[in-house]
Amino acid sequence: MQSRILRPTLAIYTAAFLLFLYGPMIVLAILSFQSSDGGPQFPIRDWSIYWYQHLLGLTETSRVSQLPVGDSLLRSILLAFMTTVVSTILGVMSAEAFRTKFKGSGPAFYLIILGMMVPGVLVGLGMALLSNTLGIGRAWWGTSFVLHVVYTYPFAFLVMLAIFNRFDRSVEEASLSLGVSPAQTFRRVTFPIIFPGVLSAMLFSFTLSYDEFSRTLFTIGSQLTLPLAIYGTFSVEIYPNIFAFGVLTTLFSFTLLVIYGLLMKRFTAKAARFKGQEEN
Amino acid sequence: MLHDLELISVGKTYPDGTVAVSDFDLKVEKGEFVAFLGPSGCGKSTTLRMIAGFEDITNGEVMMMGHNMTHVPPEKRPTSMIFQNYALFPHMNVRENVAFGLDVKGMPKAERDRKVDRILDMFNLDPVANRKADKLSGGQRQRIALARGLVVEPEILLLDEPLGALDANLRRIIQNELKLLQRELGITFIFVTHAQSEALGLSDRVVVMSNGVVEQISPPQQLYRRPQTPFVADFIGSNTLIEGKPLGAGAPGFGRLDSPVGRIEGVGQGNETLAVIPAEAFRIVPQNTDGEITLSGTLIERKLVGAVGHLNVRLADAREISVEVSADRPEVRALALGASVTLGVDPNSVTLVHA
């Protein structure tokens, strides 16, 4: 009786909630197909892919200047990639260290976590002042890169900590007892088993770095990353080419997610096996 | 004489002061099968892990073939360990699991394949060699773990409750296999278990532990017949323990004890304060039988299970003891509940220990 009312109500609520979540993105996607003489609002005058062509520089000269995203997109991807590599390596290594209690492990844990807790604006400003004082030039590959690592490393660390928490140490001990060195044990036994976690840590680091704003704002110098470049265009008039660009980046993120999902699927089968072994 | 394994007053104390194991002394010959037996938390697994090198040794020394191994890391010890949960590598198939140790050592492929094939054959694993370990039964996974541990040719095989996760039937089968295997290979086995039947049935010698201390090291039969401490008397078999005042030596090799239920004679020095009587040593006898210890009491419970009669008898001082007698005997069947009975015991089967 109860479920006859409750279940449809909850279903409608969930649908409404999802619509609310994705509404802005849907509107943006629709408006990106506006015709060349249309503006960034409804009604749609005519359906076209003009703004996508405009974005890629395939249109003849127009009244709207091309979105200055080419270089900044490349820069953002490169920065996110560098951050991913460094944060994931640091995250895996420090989580491995935290598997055994060591002197000062408590304070060390909180110092690492602090990187994601402190407000970005403060760290960004602090870094800008520090680099000024020390006479270090601000650049996306320098000051911004350091802050991106400080920001994303705790996430990678926490993901790996959770993975190691559920890790059955006896598998490593079995390897050691077969005469395999600790380094080889890590490479051939530990790493393949924790790999799904490493993948998650990488995804976190990449996405967090890719659209980081406040820390980057203060430390970027003259060559902007993508979020800053787009923000810069807002100060002038907005055209649907930004929407077209938004759709493309969303597709890019989806591609990343799909790759992640496929890789995870390949490895979770093994994780399930691993769990089954513990239960029996 | 070089022993395969020698523990010299080995001990472990945790940083917070908790003592896990203390003063463990043991010498193991090549090819011996030694079981560590005790209730959970008695330190038997900790000791095994100290031998394997997974736990720091805080006191004493571990020697293997005359070499001091106390601070040698696990991968450099001539030991191989079998875990209760098998600890198979989930990302490898059966063959890769077994070949792993040799593979990492860089053994030439031909030789490696030969050894792996032979051991897979020995454990009847060749039909499943290319399957993932998770698809296999507990018994098969246990065999994979054994094959993986043995293929690297350790001097000493350490087994941490390897049968604990198997059901009773399978346990018996693998138990037999283990015994045969050990005889065939002549490798030293150290086996940790909390199950008496495994320890007594498999090993050449049993180390009984309690609270981090070795209680007794004896061959199984000796352990069963002549316990040396009250703990062992209580833990192994089903014994009746009767305390009393020592009365000095009796016949050579025998001691006497004055207990609340009468005088008891048994194997000992005469200064002990506790008599240990196995449940199956009792017989029902007429009153005042000569040359035997006699205890009188009242029958309060009787259960006949096949050929064995389990009787509960209340003695003169109100203590209840369990007795096992042959159910076929007429005097047993004639007993009624509440009847008075006289139990006779041959002093030879009584052991006196210090309480």
Interface residues (C-beta under 8 A of the other chain):
Chain A: D168 S170 V171 E173 A174 S175 L176 S177 L178 G179 V180 S181 P182 Q184 T185 R188 V189 P192 I193 K270 A271 R273 F274 G276 Q277 E278 N280
Chain B: A52 G53 F54 P73 P74 E75 K76 R77 T79 S80 M81 F83 N85 Y86 A87 L88 F89 P90 H91 F100 G101 V104 K105 K132 A133 D134 G138 R141 A145 R148 G149 V152 L158 A165
